[in-house]
């Protein structure tokens, strides 16, 4: 188990009715719970899958980036009970205590962290209170960590590859994605190189380990992730370039009009600047492209 998990569990042994010393309170408050939740989730998920869990299988439950998930699971490999190894071309973590156990559907009725009964019947494994604590911690991390910029497209591509009813080729994924076709191909290649997804060469079909990522869960994660500026940086840059390109095109057309049609240059200049400014503002402030239904 990770040091954070051991320290947190140690202080939970104290009587909850007894006031804790301020130093103990500081230690508890300073230890984030999202790594412990990730570890617990991976361990319980592996127990239902014969001891094997893939990082992508945790995305439907947590609004984390794959890097944060992988870093957390890598700490478990420091013990002898967890090993990291590729399985069928995909990065996997093997929990030796759960190897060869009969596989079953993973549908926990209690939170993997607090053991509280889950109030809803959604595809969830953590309680609402624990989720809010995790989101608060991730919000603080976003100020100095680039995880939102990674998580926003990772969740999108994993969701699309998992939910497309036809073969999940790069072109079909790009047809539903908010990213350009070139970006989708680059990002899929990145995920493949890191062992999170694999490509069936004959049909160019992108495949994932078994997982279920319903649209309501994706929308909840996407809404949380996209509140951070880092998650929208790439889209903002694309819209800025598009707005500047259209504005420059308008100015060039106005200049050509002034030369060929002999329209008074001051009139064309001020009219072109005003039109270019309007087009720039409307293009740059256009609503974000929604993710189509699949």
Secondary structure, DSSP 8 states (H G I E B T S, - for coil): --HHHHHHHHHHTS-TTS---HHHHHHHHHS-SHHHHHHHHHHHHHHTTTTEE-GGGGTTT----HHHHHHHHHHHTTSSSEEEEEETTEEEEEEGGGTT--------SB-TTT--B-SS-SS-SS-HHHHHHHHHHHHHHTTT--HHHHHHHHHHHHHHHHH-SS--BHHHHHHHSSS-HHHHHHHHHHHHHTTS-EEETTTTEEE--S----HHHHHHHHHHHTTSHHHHHHHHHHHHHHHHHHHHHHHHHHHHHHHHS---HHHHHHHHHHHHHHHHHHHHTS--------
